[in-house]
Amino acid sequence: MIVSLLGTLGAHTRQMLADWGFAARLFIKLLGMSGVALKRFGLVRDQVHFLGNYSLAIITVSGLFVGFVLGLQGYYTLQRYGSAEALGLLVTLSLVRELGPVVSALLFAGRAGASLTPRLA
């Protein structure tokens, strides 16, 4: 019993340390490849702030309306089977797990691309 518990704890600890090592190596490689960007850190910081903060409102409003539509369509389907009380769980899980990351990524990429394109010319 104790040997099994210690084996499980050791395997979990080893996996956690391997994950931390992978993340550290990736971070060091990223820093090494971004030498030019680190020389102009203020500009990078300003761009991250500009793109991230101004995209939040668009992503939030779009996510809200996607949730509304999903709730409306899901209600009629769930009502037909007598499970209308599960609507909140359906909308929450589908938005958080499936639609949320996809919609956020698409909207962020579109917003960032549209705002950076005029500066290239």
Backbone as XML, in Angstrom:
<?xml version="1.0"?>
<chain id="A" units="angstrom">
  <residue number="1" name="MET">
    <atom name="N" x="0.826" y="-1.204" z="0.000"/>
    <atom name="CA" x="0.000" y="0.000" z="0.000"/>
    <atom name="C" x="0.863" y="1.257" z="0.000"/>
  </residue>
  <residue number="2" name="ILE">
    <atom name="N" x="1.797" y="1.321" z="0.941"/>
    <atom name="CA" x="2.653" y="2.512" z="1.034"/>
    <atom name="C" x="3.605" y="2.568" z="-0.153"/>
  </residue>
  <residue number="3" name="VAL">
    <atom name="N" x="4.091" y="1.418" z="-0.605"/>
    <atom name="CA" x="4.993" y="1.377" z="-1.760"/>
    <atom name="C" x="4.259" y="1.873" z="-3.005"/>
  </residue>
  <residue number="4" name="SER">
    <atom name="N" x="3.012" y="1.465" z="-3.164"/>
    <atom name="CA" x="2.219" y="1.920" z="-4.303"/>
    <atom name="C" x="1.979" y="3.426" z="-4.236"/>
  </residue>
  <residue number="5" name="LEU">
    <atom name="N" x="1.690" y="3.910" z="-3.047"/>
    <atom name="CA" x="1.464" y="5.343" z="-2.860"/>
    <atom name="C" x="2.727" y="6.134" z="-3.164"/>
  </residue>
  <residue number="6" name="LEU">
    <atom name="N" x="3.874" y="5.646" z="-2.668"/>
    <atom name="CA" x="5.139" y="6.333" z="-2.939"/>
    <atom name="C" x="5.499" y="6.274" z="-4.424"/>
  </residue>
  <residue number="7" name="GLY">
    <atom name="N" x="5.201" y="5.148" z="-5.072"/>
    <atom name="CA" x="5.453" y="5.046" z="-6.509"/>
    <atom name="C" x="4.617" y="6.034" z="-7.298"/>
  </residue>
  <residue number="8" name="THR">
    <atom name="N" x="3.353" y="6.160" z="-6.923"/>
    <atom name="CA" x="2.471" y="7.113" z="-7.593"/>
    <atom name="C" x="2.936" y="8.542" z="-7.359"/>
  </residue>
  <residue number="9" name="LEU">
    <atom name="N" x="3.327" y="8.846" z="-6.113"/>
    <atom name="CA" x="3.810" y="10.189" z="-5.783"/>
    <atom name="C" x="5.102" y="10.492" z="-6.541"/>
  </residue>
  <residue number="10" name="GLY">
    <atom name="N" x="6.004" y="9.507" z="-6.627"/>
    <atom name="CA" x="7.257" y="9.698" z="-7.358"/>
    <atom name="C" x="7.026" y="9.918" z="-8.839"/>
  </residue>
  <residue number="11" name="ALA">
    <atom name="N" x="6.107" y="9.155" z="-9.425"/>
    <atom name="CA" x="5.812" y="9.322" z="-10.850"/>
    <atom name="C" x="5.207" y="10.694" z="-11.116"/>
  </residue>
  <residue number="12" name="HIS">
    <atom name="N" x="4.323" y="11.123" z="-10.221"/>
    <atom name="CA" x="3.708" y="12.451" z="-10.383"/>
    <atom name="C" x="4.762" y="13.552" z="-10.252"/>
  </residue>
  <residue number="13" name="THR">
    <atom name="N" x="5.655" y="13.410" z="-9.282"/>
    <atom name="CA" x="6.706" y="14.410" z="-9.079"/>
    <atom name="C" x="7.656" y="14.443" z="-10.268"/>
  </residue>
  <residue number="14" name="ARG">
    <atom name="N" x="8.021" y="13.265" z="-10.771"/>
    <atom name="CA" x="8.909" y="13.202" z="-11.925"/>
    <atom name="C" x="8.266" y="13.861" z="-13.156"/>
  </residue>
  <residue number="15" name="GLN">
    <atom name="N" x="6.989" y="13.614" z="-13.371"/>
    <atom name="CA" x="6.293" y="14.216" z="-14.511"/>
    <atom name="C" x="6.202" y="15.731" z="-14.359"/>
  </residue>
  <residue number="16" name="MET">
    <atom name="N" x="5.941" y="16.189" z="-13.131"/>
    <atom name="CA" x="5.855" y="17.625" z="-12.894"/>
    <atom name="C" x="7.210" y="18.293" z="-13.138"/>
  </residue>
  <residue number="17" name="LEU">
    <atom name="N" x="8.295" y="17.676" z="-12.678"/>
    <atom name="CA" x="9.622" y="18.241" z="-12.912"/>
    <atom name="C" x="9.987" y="18.219" z="-14.394"/>
  </residue>
  <residue number="18" name="ALA">
    <atom name="N" x="9.592" y="17.170" z="-15.103"/>
    <atom name="CA" x="9.837" y="17.122" z="-16.544"/>
    <atom name="C" x="9.082" y="18.231" z="-17.257"/>
  </residue>
  <residue number="19" name="ASP">
    <atom name="N" x="7.840" y="18.475" z="-16.848"/>
    <atom name="CA" x="7.058" y="19.562" z="-17.453"/>
    <atom name="C" x="7.696" y="20.914" z="-17.180"/>
  </residue>
  <residue number="20" name="TRP">
    <atom name="N" x="8.145" y="21.128" z="-15.945"/>
    <atom name="CA" x="8.815" y="22.388" z="-15.610"/>
    <atom name="C" x="10.104" y="22.557" z="-16.404"/>
  </residue>
  <residue number="21" name="GLY">
    <atom name="N" x="10.851" y="21.462" z="-16.583"/>
    <atom name="CA" x="12.076" y="21.527" z="-17.368"/>
    <atom name="C" x="11.794" y="21.863" z="-18.825"/>
  </residue>
  <residue number="22" name="PHE">
    <atom name="N" x="10.754" y="21.249" z="-19.381"/>
    <atom name="CA" x="10.374" y="21.550" z="-20.761"/>
    <atom name="C" x="9.982" y="23.015" z="-20.897"/>
  </residue>
  <residue number="23" name="ALA">
    <atom name="N" x="9.202" y="23.523" z="-19.945"/>
    <atom name="CA" x="8.781" y="24.928" z="-19.999"/>
    <atom name="C" x="9.979" y="25.862" z="-19.862"/>
  </residue>
  <residue number="24" name="ALA">
    <atom name="N" x="10.926" y="25.519" z="-19.004"/>
    <atom name="CA" x="12.114" y="26.361" z="-18.829"/>
    <atom name="C" x="12.970" y="26.368" z="-20.089"/>
  </residue>
  <residue number="25" name="ARG">
    <atom name="N" x="13.157" y="25.197" z="-20.715"/>
    <atom name="CA" x="13.929" y="25.143" z="-21.953"/>
    <atom name="C" x="13.244" y="25.932" z="-23.065"/>
  </residue>
  <residue number="26" name="LEU">
    <atom name="N" x="11.925" y="25.818" z="-23.145"/>
    <atom name="CA" x="11.185" y="26.565" z="-24.155"/>
    <atom name="C" x="11.308" y="28.068" z="-23.924"/>
  </residue>
  <residue number="27" name="PHE">
    <atom name="N" x="11.234" y="28.496" z="-22.673"/>
    <atom name="CA" x="11.340" y="29.918" z="-22.354"/>
    <atom name="C" x="12.735" y="30.445" z="-22.683"/>
  </residue>
  <residue number="28" name="ILE">
    <atom name="N" x="13.760" y="29.681" z="-22.378"/>
    <atom name="CA" x="15.132" y="30.113" z="-22.675"/>
    <atom name="C" x="15.353" y="30.184" z="-24.185"/>
  </residue>
  <residue number="29" name="LYS">
    <atom name="N" x="14.824" y="29.203" z="-24.920"/>
    <atom name="CA" x="14.943" y="29.232" z="-26.380"/>
    <atom name="C" x="14.197" y="30.438" z="-26.954"/>
  </residue>
  <residue number="30" name="LEU">
    <atom name="N" x="13.033" y="30.748" z="-26.389"/>
    <atom name="CA" x="12.261" y="31.908" z="-26.837"/>
    <atom name="C" x="13.017" y="33.201" z="-26.579"/>
  </residue>
  <residue number="31" name="LEU">
    <atom name="N" x="13.631" y="33.312" z="-25.415"/>
    <atom name="CA" x="14.421" y="34.513" z="-25.125"/>
    <atom name="C" x="15.614" y="34.628" z="-26.065"/>
  </residue>
  <residue number="32" name="GLY">
    <atom name="N" x="16.236" y="33.504" z="-26.373"/>
    <atom name="CA" x="17.383" y="33.530" z="-27.281"/>
    <atom name="C" x="17.009" y="33.936" z="-28.687"/>
  </residue>
  <residue number="33" name="MET">
    <atom name="N" x="15.818" y="33.550" z="-29.126"/>
    <atom name="CA" x="15.387" y="33.873" z="-30.487"/>
    <atom name="C" x="14.803" y="35.274" z="-30.604"/>
  </residue>
  <residue number="34" name="SER">
    <atom name="N" x="14.489" y="35.908" z="-29.510"/>
    <atom name="CA" x="13.857" y="37.225" z="-29.561"/>
    <atom name="C" x="14.825" y="38.318" z="-29.129"/>
  </residue>
  <residue number="35" name="GLY">
    <atom name="N" x="16.057" y="38.219" z="-29.563"/>
    <atom name="CA" x="17.065" y="39.207" z="-29.187"/>
    <atom name="C" x="16.745" y="40.596" z="-29.679"/>
  </residue>
  <residue number="36" name="VAL">
    <atom name="N" x="16.262" y="40.730" z="-30.904"/>
    <atom name="CA" x="15.950" y="42.049" z="-31.466"/>
    <atom name="C" x="14.782" y="42.682" z="-30.717"/>
  </residue>
  <residue number="37" name="ALA">
    <atom name="N" x="13.801" y="41.869" z="-30.376"/>
    <atom name="CA" x="12.632" y="42.405" z="-29.682"/>
    <atom name="C" x="12.982" y="42.877" z="-28.278"/>
  </residue>
  <residue number="38" name="LEU">
    <atom name="N" x="13.951" y="42.214" z="-27.643"/>
    <atom name="CA" x="14.335" y="42.627" z="-26.290"/>
    <atom name="C" x="15.089" y="43.953" z="-26.284"/>
  </residue>
  <residue number="39" name="LYS">
    <atom name="N" x="15.709" y="44.285" z="-27.397"/>
    <atom name="CA" x="16.389" y="45.578" z="-27.478"/>
    <atom name="C" x="15.391" y="46.725" z="-27.501"/>
  </residue>
  <residue number="40" name="ARG">
    <atom name="N" x="14.190" y="46.461" z="-27.997"/>
    <atom name="CA" x="13.133" y="47.477" z="-28.073"/>
    <atom name="C" x="11.953" y="47.033" z="-27.219"/>
  </residue>
  <residue number="41" name="PHE">
    <atom name="N" x="12.225" y="46.755" z="-25.956"/>
    <atom name="CA" x="11.217" y="46.191" z="-25.072"/>
    <atom name="C" x="10.021" y="47.119" z="-24.896"/>
  </residue>
  <residue number="42" name="GLY">
    <atom name="N" x="10.236" y="48.420" z="-24.873"/>
    <atom name="CA" x="9.139" y="49.371" z="-24.700"/>
    <atom name="C" x="8.125" y="49.297" z="-25.834"/>
  </residue>
  <residue number="43" name="LEU">
    <atom name="N" x="8.610" y="49.129" z="-27.049"/>
    <atom name="CA" x="7.703" y="49.017" z="-28.193"/>
    <atom name="C" x="6.907" y="47.717" z="-28.144"/>
  </residue>
  <residue number="44" name="VAL">
    <atom name="N" x="7.570" y="46.636" z="-27.759"/>
    <atom name="CA" x="6.880" y="45.347" z="-27.647"/>
    <atom name="C" x="5.810" y="45.431" z="-26.565"/>
  </residue>
  <residue number="45" name="ARG">
    <atom name="N" x="6.160" y="46.032" z="-25.426"/>
    <atom name="CA" x="5.193" y="46.185" z="-24.330"/>
    <atom name="C" x="3.993" y="47.011" z="-24.767"/>
  </residue>
  <residue number="46" name="ASP">
    <atom name="N" x="4.233" y="48.086" z="-25.499"/>
    <atom name="CA" x="3.134" y="48.927" z="-25.968"/>
    <atom name="C" x="2.231" y="48.187" z="-26.950"/>
  </residue>
  <residue number="47" name="GLN">
    <atom name="N" x="2.822" y="47.384" z="-27.842"/>
    <atom name="CA" x="2.023" y="46.625" z="-28.800"/>
    <atom name="C" x="1.183" y="45.555" z="-28.106"/>
  </residue>
  <residue number="48" name="VAL">
    <atom name="N" x="1.771" y="44.873" z="-27.135"/>
    <atom name="CA" x="1.012" y="43.856" z="-26.391"/>
    <atom name="C" x="-0.153" y="44.504" z="-25.658"/>
  </residue>
  <residue number="49" name="HIS">
    <atom name="N" x="0.095" y="45.662" z="-25.054"/>
    <atom name="CA" x="-0.974" y="46.384" z="-24.361"/>
    <atom name="C" x="-2.052" y="46.833" z="-25.343"/>
  </residue>
  <residue number="50" name="PHE">
    <atom name="N" x="-1.639" y="47.393" z="-26.458"/>
    <atom name="CA" x="-2.587" y="47.891" z="-27.448"/>
    <atom name="C" x="-3.444" y="46.766" z="-28.021"/>
  </residue>
  <residue number="51" name="LEU">
    <atom name="N" x="-2.803" y="45.685" z="-28.426"/>
    <atom name="CA" x="-3.543" y="44.578" z="-29.042"/>
    <atom name="C" x="-4.393" y="43.827" z="-28.028"/>
  </residue>
  <residue number="52" name="GLY">
    <atom name="N" x="-3.854" y="43.572" z="-26.863"/>
    <atom name="CA" x="-4.577" y="42.783" z="-25.867"/>
    <atom name="C" x="-5.750" y="43.518" z="-25.250"/>
  </residue>
  <residue number="53" name="ASN">
    <atom name="N" x="-5.517" y="44.711" z="-24.762"/>
    <atom name="CA" x="-6.581" y="45.428" z="-24.045"/>
    <atom name="C" x="-7.708" y="45.885" z="-24.960"/>
  </residue>
  <residue number="54" name="TYR">
    <atom name="N" x="-7.378" y="46.296" z="-26.166"/>
    <atom name="CA" x="-8.432" y="46.762" z="-27.054"/>
    <atom name="C" x="-9.188" y="45.625" z="-27.721"/>
  </residue>
  <residue number="55" name="SER">
    <atom name="N" x="-8.630" y="44.428" z="-27.691"/>
    <atom name="CA" x="-9.343" y="43.272" z="-28.230"/>
    <atom name="C" x="-10.300" y="42.662" z="-27.205"/>
  </residue>
  <residue number="56" name="LEU">
    <atom name="N" x="-10.085" y="42.944" z="-25.938"/>
    <atom name="CA" x="-10.907" y="42.347" z="-24.884"/>
    <atom name="C" x="-12.375" y="42.709" z="-25.019"/>
  </residue>
  <residue number="57" name="ALA">
    <atom name="N" x="-12.685" y="43.939" z="-25.332"/>
    <atom name="CA" x="-14.081" y="44.358" z="-25.437"/>
    <atom name="C" x="-14.786" y="43.638" z="-26.590"/>
  </residue>
  <residue number="58" name="ILE">
    <atom name="N" x="-14.112" y="43.522" z="-27.716"/>
    <atom name="CA" x="-14.709" y="42.849" z="-28.872"/>
    <atom name="C" x="-14.933" y="41.377" z="-28.567"/>
  </residue>
  <residue number="59" name="ILE">
    <atom name="N" x="-13.957" y="40.738" z="-27.944"/>
    <atom name="CA" x="-14.075" y="39.318" z="-27.612"/>
    <atom name="C" x="-15.184" y="39.092" z="-26.591"/>
  </residue>
  <residue number="60" name="THR">
    <atom name="N" x="-15.293" y="39.969" z="-25.612"/>
    <atom name="CA" x="-16.332" y="39.821" z="-24.581"/>
    <atom name="C" x="-17.728" y="39.970" z="-25.170"/>
  </residue>
  <residue number="61" name="VAL">
    <atom name="N" x="-17.945" y="40.997" z="-25.958"/>
    <atom name="CA" x="-19.266" y="41.218" z="-26.552"/>
    <atom name="C" x="-19.623" y="40.089" z="-27.512"/>
  </residue>
  <residue number="62" name="SER">
    <atom name="N" x="-18.667" y="39.661" z="-28.311"/>
    <atom name="CA" x="-18.944" y="38.557" z="-29.240"/>
    <atom name="C" x="-19.226" y="37.265" z="-28.491"/>
  </residue>
  <residue number="63" name="GLY">
    <atom name="N" x="-18.488" y="36.989" z="-27.443"/>
    <atom name="CA" x="-18.747" y="35.803" z="-26.632"/>
    <atom name="C" x="-20.112" y="35.841" z="-25.975"/>
  </residue>
  <residue number="64" name="LEU">
    <atom name="N" x="-20.526" y="37.029" z="-25.552"/>
    <atom name="CA" x="-21.851" y="37.188" z="-24.951"/>
    <atom name="C" x="-22.945" y="36.841" z="-25.959"/>
  </residue>
  <residue number="65" name="PHE">
    <atom name="N" x="-22.825" y="37.355" z="-27.158"/>
    <atom name="CA" x="-23.854" y="37.083" z="-28.156"/>
    <atom name="C" x="-23.814" y="35.648" z="-28.666"/>
  </residue>
  <residue number="66" name="VAL">
    <atom name="N" x="-22.634" y="35.058" z="-28.744"/>
    <atom name="CA" x="-22.557" y="33.640" z="-29.099"/>
    <atom name="C" x="-23.244" y="32.803" z="-28.025"/>
  </residue>
  <residue number="67" name="GLY">
    <atom name="N" x="-23.054" y="33.176" z="-26.763"/>
    <atom name="CA" x="-23.738" y="32.490" z="-25.673"/>
    <atom name="C" x="-25.249" y="32.654" z="-25.738"/>
  </residue>
  <residue number="68" name="PHE">
    <atom name="N" x="-25.702" y="33.852" z="-26.107"/>
    <atom name="CA" x="-27.149" y="34.072" z="-26.271"/>
    <atom name="C" x="-27.732" y="33.159" z="-27.344"/>
  </residue>
  <residue number="69" name="VAL">
    <atom name="N" x="-27.078" y="33.110" z="-28.486"/>
    <atom name="CA" x="-27.574" y="32.290" z="-29.587"/>
    <atom name="C" x="-27.520" y="30.814" z="-29.221"/>
  </residue>
  <residue number="70" name="LEU">
    <atom name="N" x="-26.446" y="30.402" z="-28.590"/>
    <atom name="CA" x="-26.330" y="29.007" z="-28.174"/>
    <atom name="C" x="-27.400" y="28.648" z="-27.153"/>
  </residue>
  <residue number="71" name="GLY">
    <atom name="N" x="-27.680" y="29.550" z="-26.247"/>
    <atom name="CA" x="-28.741" y="29.316" z="-25.266"/>
    <atom name="C" x="-30.114" y="29.249" z="-25.899"/>
  </residue>
  <residue number="72" name="LEU">
    <atom name="N" x="-30.372" y="30.116" z="-26.842"/>
    <atom name="CA" x="-31.668" y="30.115" z="-27.519"/>
    <atom name="C" x="-31.877" y="28.832" z="-28.315"/>
  </residue>
  <residue number="73" name="GLN">
    <atom name="N" x="-30.866" y="28.433" z="-29.064"/>
    <atom name="CA" x="-31.003" y="27.208" z="-29.852"/>
    <atom name="C" x="-31.015" y="25.967" z="-28.962"/>
  </residue>
  <residue number="74" name="GLY">
    <atom name="N" x="-30.217" y="25.989" z="-27.923"/>
    <atom name="CA" x="-30.172" y="24.844" z="-27.021"/>
    <atom name="C" x="-31.444" y="24.674" z="-26.218"/>
  </residue>
  <residue number="75" name="TYR">
    <atom name="N" x="-32.110" y="25.790" z="-25.910"/>
    <atom name="CA" x="-33.341" y="25.708" z="-25.120"/>
    <atom name="C" x="-34.423" y="24.920" z="-25.849"/>
  </residue>
  <residue number="76" name="TYR">
    <atom name="N" x="-34.601" y="25.217" z="-27.129"/>
    <atom name="CA" x="-35.649" y="24.516" z="-27.881"/>
    <atom name="C" x="-35.342" y="23.022" z="-28.004"/>
  </residue>
  <residue number="77" name="THR">
    <atom name="N" x="-34.083" y="22.700" z="-28.193"/>
    <atom name="CA" x="-33.708" y="21.289" z="-28.292"/>
    <atom name="C" x="-33.872" y="20.585" z="-26.952"/>
  </residue>
  <residue number="78" name="LEU">
    <atom name="N" x="-33.419" y="21.196" z="-25.877"/>
    <atom name="CA" x="-33.518" y="20.562" z="-24.561"/>
    <atom name="C" x="-34.955" y="20.497" z="-24.067"/>
  </residue>
  <residue number="79" name="GLN">
    <atom name="N" x="-35.750" y="21.491" z="-24.426"/>
    <atom name="CA" x="-37.156" y="21.488" z="-24.012"/>
    <atom name="C" x="-37.904" y="20.316" z="-24.646"/>
  </residue>
  <residue number="80" name="ARG">
    <atom name="N" x="-37.546" y="19.979" z="-25.858"/>
    <atom name="CA" x="-38.179" y="18.870" z="-26.550"/>
    <atom name="C" x="-37.963" y="17.547" z="-25.811"/>
  </residue>
  <residue number="81" name="TYR">
    <atom name="N" x="-36.813" y="17.418" z="-25.138"/>
    <atom name="CA" x="-36.506" y="16.185" z="-24.409"/>
    <atom name="C" x="-36.735" y="16.304" z="-22.907"/>
  </residue>
  <residue number="82" name="GLY">
    <atom name="N" x="-37.267" y="17.421" z="-22.447"/>
    <atom name="CA" x="-37.581" y="17.601" z="-21.035"/>
    <atom name="C" x="-36.374" y="17.886" z="-20.156"/>
  </residue>
  <residue number="83" name="SER">
    <atom name="N" x="-35.326" y="18.444" z="-20.724"/>
    <atom name="CA" x="-34.107" y="18.727" z="-19.965"/>
    <atom name="C" x="-33.736" y="20.201" z="-20.014"/>
  </residue>
  <residue number="84" name="ALA">
    <atom name="N" x="-34.711" y="21.062" z="-19.996"/>
    <atom name="CA" x="-34.436" y="22.498" z="-20.136"/>
    <atom name="C" x="-33.622" y="23.048" z="-18.966"/>
  </residue>
  <residue number="85" name="GLU">
    <atom name="N" x="-33.642" y="22.372" z="-17.809"/>
    <atom name="CA" x="-32.882" y="22.870" z="-16.657"/>
    <atom name="C" x="-31.378" y="22.688" z="-16.835"/>
  </residue>
  <residue number="86" name="ALA">
    <atom name="N" x="-30.957" y="21.931" z="-17.811"/>
    <atom name="CA" x="-29.530" y="21.719" z="-18.074"/>
    <atom name="C" x="-28.973" y="22.742" z="-19.061"/>
  </residue>
  <residue number="87" name="LEU">
    <atom name="N" x="-29.738" y="23.750" z="-19.395"/>
    <atom name="CA" x="-29.309" y="24.732" z="-20.392"/>
    <atom name="C" x="-28.074" y="25.506" z="-19.943"/>
  </residue>
  <residue number="88" name="GLY">
    <atom name="N" x="-28.054" y="25.931" z="-18.690"/>
    <atom name="CA" x="-26.898" y="26.683" z="-18.189"/>
    <atom name="C" x="-25.614" y="25.880" z="-18.271"/>
  </residue>
  <residue number="89" name="LEU">
    <atom name="N" x="-25.692" y="24.631" z="-17.891"/>
    <atom name="CA" x="-24.524" y="23.758" z="-17.962"/>
    <atom name="C" x="-24.089" y="23.549" z="-19.413"/>
  </residue>
  <residue number="90" name="LEU">
    <atom name="N" x="-25.057" y="23.369" z="-20.306"/>
    <atom name="CA" x="-24.752" y="23.185" z="-21.726"/>
    <atom name="C" x="-24.026" y="24.391" z="-22.297"/>
  </residue>
  <residue number="91" name="VAL">
    <atom name="N" x="-24.554" y="25.565" z="-22.041"/>
    <atom name="CA" x="-23.950" y="26.786" z="-22.590"/>
    <atom name="C" x="-22.577" y="27.021" z="-21.974"/>
  </residue>
  <residue number="92" name="THR">
    <atom name="N" x="-22.463" y="26.837" z="-20.673"/>
    <atom name="CA" x="-21.184" y="27.067" z="-20.000"/>
    <atom name="C" x="-20.109" y="26.130" z="-20.514"/>
  </residue>
  <residue number="93" name="LEU">
    <atom name="N" x="-20.411" y="24.845" z="-20.534"/>
    <atom name="CA" x="-19.399" y="23.885" z="-20.962"/>
    <atom name="C" x="-19.035" y="24.038" z="-22.431"/>
  </residue>
  <residue number="94" name="SER">
    <atom name="N" x="-20.019" y="24.299" z="-23.273"/>
    <atom name="CA" x="-19.701" y="24.418" z="-24.694"/>
    <atom name="C" x="-18.928" y="25.707" z="-24.989"/>
  </residue>
  <residue number="95" name="LEU">
    <atom name="N" x="-19.220" y="26.779" z="-24.283"/>
    <atom name="CA" x="-18.476" y="28.012" z="-24.505"/>
    <atom name="C" x="-17.064" y="27.923" z="-23.938"/>
  </residue>
  <residue number="96" name="VAL">
    <atom name="N" x="-16.935" y="27.399" z="-22.739"/>
    <atom name="CA" x="-15.619" y="27.356" z="-22.107"/>
    <atom name="C" x="-14.708" y="26.343" z="-22.789"/>
  </residue>
  <residue number="97" name="ARG">
    <atom name="N" x="-15.237" y="25.181" z="-23.123"/>
    <atom name="CA" x="-14.398" y="24.126" z="-23.680"/>
    <atom name="C" x="-14.191" y="24.232" z="-25.177"/>
  </residue>
  <residue number="98" name="GLU">
    <atom name="N" x="-15.234" y="24.552" z="-25.911"/>
    <atom name="CA" x="-15.157" y="24.442" z="-27.368"/>
    <atom name="C" x="-15.135" y="25.801" z="-28.066"/>
  </residue>
  <residue number="99" name="LEU">
    <atom name="N" x="-16.186" y="26.552" z="-27.916"/>
    <atom name="CA" x="-16.329" y="27.772" z="-28.705"/>
    <atom name="C" x="-15.491" y="28.936" z="-28.194"/>
  </residue>
  <residue number="100" name="GLY">
    <atom name="N" x="-15.324" y="29.049" z="-26.907"/>
    <atom name="CA" x="-14.607" y="30.187" z="-26.338"/>
    <atom name="C" x="-13.207" y="30.373" z="-26.881"/>
  </residue>
  <residue number="101" name="PRO">
    <atom name="N" x="-12.357" y="29.352" z="-26.799"/>
    <atom name="CA" x="-10.994" y="29.524" z="-27.329"/>
    <atom name="C" x="-10.955" y="29.787" z="-28.831"/>
  </residue>
  <residue number="102" name="VAL">
    <atom name="N" x="-11.832" y="29.138" z="-29.578"/>
    <atom name="CA" x="-11.829" y="29.326" z="-31.034"/>
    <atom name="C" x="-12.287" y="30.732" z="-31.391"/>
  </residue>
  <residue number="103" name="VAL">
    <atom name="N" x="-13.383" y="31.171" z="-30.813"/>
    <atom name="CA" x="-13.902" y="32.511" z="-31.115"/>
    <atom name="C" x="-12.908" y="33.573" z="-30.651"/>
  </residue>
  <residue number="104" name="SER">
    <atom name="N" x="-12.337" y="33.385" z="-29.469"/>
    <atom name="CA" x="-11.356" y="34.356" z="-28.972"/>
    <atom name="C" x="-10.143" y="34.441" z="-29.887"/>
  </residue>
  <residue number="105" name="ALA">
    <atom name="N" x="-9.633" y="33.299" z="-30.311"/>
    <atom name="CA" x="-8.455" y="33.306" z="-31.179"/>
    <atom name="C" x="-8.753" y="33.952" z="-32.526"/>
  </residue>
  <residue number="106" name="LEU">
    <atom name="N" x="-9.902" y="33.627" z="-33.096"/>
    <atom name="CA" x="-10.246" y="34.218" z="-34.389"/>
    <atom name="C" x="-10.447" y="35.730" z="-34.291"/>
  </residue>
  <residue number="107" name="LEU">
    <atom name="N" x="-11.145" y="36.155" z="-33.266"/>
    <atom name="CA" x="-11.382" y="37.595" z="-33.112"/>
    <atom name="C" x="-10.097" y="38.346" z="-32.787"/>
  </residue>
  <residue number="108" name="PHE">
    <atom name="N" x="-9.254" y="37.744" z="-31.936"/>
    <atom name="CA" x="-7.991" y="38.405" z="-31.615"/>
    <atom name="C" x="-7.091" y="38.499" z="-32.849"/>
  </residue>
  <residue number="109" name="ALA">
    <atom name="N" x="-7.006" y="37.416" z="-33.612"/>
    <atom name="CA" x="-6.166" y="37.441" z="-34.810"/>
    <atom name="C" x="-6.697" y="38.444" z="-35.834"/>
  </residue>
  <residue number="110" name="GLY">
    <atom name="N" x="-8.003" y="38.487" z="-35.997"/>
    <atom name="CA" x="-8.588" y="39.448" z="-36.922"/>
    <atom name="C" x="-8.381" y="40.875" z="-36.474"/>
  </residue>
  <residue number="111" name="ARG">
    <atom name="N" x="-8.574" y="41.115" z="-35.203"/>
    <atom name="CA" x="-8.402" y="42.477" z="-34.667"/>
    <atom name="C" x="-6.944" y="42.897" z="-34.730"/>
  </residue>
  <residue number="112" name="ALA">
    <atom name="N" x="-6.032" y="42.011" z="-34.373"/>
    <atom name="CA" x="-4.606" y="42.347" z="-34.406"/>
    <atom name="C" x="-4.144" y="42.565" z="-35.839"/>
  </residue>
  <residue number="113" name="GLY">
    <atom name="N" x="-4.565" y="41.694" z="-36.747"/>
    <atom name="CA" x="-4.174" y="41.856" z="-38.140"/>
    <atom name="C" x="-4.715" y="43.133" z="-38.757"/>
  </residue>
  <residue number="114" name="ALA">
    <atom name="N" x="-5.960" y="43.435" z="-38.441"/>
    <atom name="CA" x="-6.571" y="44.639" z="-39.001"/>
    <atom name="C" x="-5.947" y="45.902" z="-38.443"/>
  </residue>
  <residue number="115" name="SER">
    <atom name="N" x="-5.492" y="45.879" z="-37.198"/>
    <atom name="CA" x="-4.903" y="47.085" z="-36.626"/>
    <atom name="C" x="-3.438" y="47.247" z="-36.986"/>
  </residue>
  <residue number="116" name="LEU">
    <atom name="N" x="-2.757" y="46.146" z="-37.301"/>
    <atom name="CA" x="-1.341" y="46.244" z="-37.640"/>
    <atom name="C" x="-1.096" y="46.452" z="-39.130"/>
  </residue>
  <residue number="117" name="THR">
    <atom name="N" x="-2.046" y="46.069" z="-39.967"/>
    <atom name="CA" x="-1.866" y="46.171" z="-41.415"/>
    <atom name="C" x="-1.634" y="47.607" z="-41.883"/>
  </residue>
  <residue number="118" name="PRO">
    <atom name="N" x="-2.401" y="48.599" z="-41.435"/>
    <atom name="CA" x="-2.150" y="49.975" z="-41.925"/>
    <atom name="C" x="-0.778" y="50.515" z="-41.525"/>
  </residue>
  <residue number="119" name="ARG">
    <atom name="N" x="-0.181" y="49.968" z="-40.481"/>
    <atom name="CA" x="1.120" y="50.472" z="-40.041"/>
    <atom name="C" x="2.261" y="49.944" z="-40.899"/>
  </residue>
  <residue number="120" name="LEU">
    <atom name="N" x="1.995" y="48.894" z="-41.678"/>
    <atom name="CA" x="3.043" y="48.299" z="-42.500"/>
    <atom name="C" x="3.332" y="49.130" z="-43.744"/>
  </residue>
  <residue number="121" name="ALA">
    <atom name="N" x="2.361" y="49.849" z="-44.198"/>
    <atom name="CA" x="2.546" y="50.609" z="-45.450"/>
    <atom name="C" x="3.364" y="51.857" z="-45.275"/>
  </residue>
</chain>
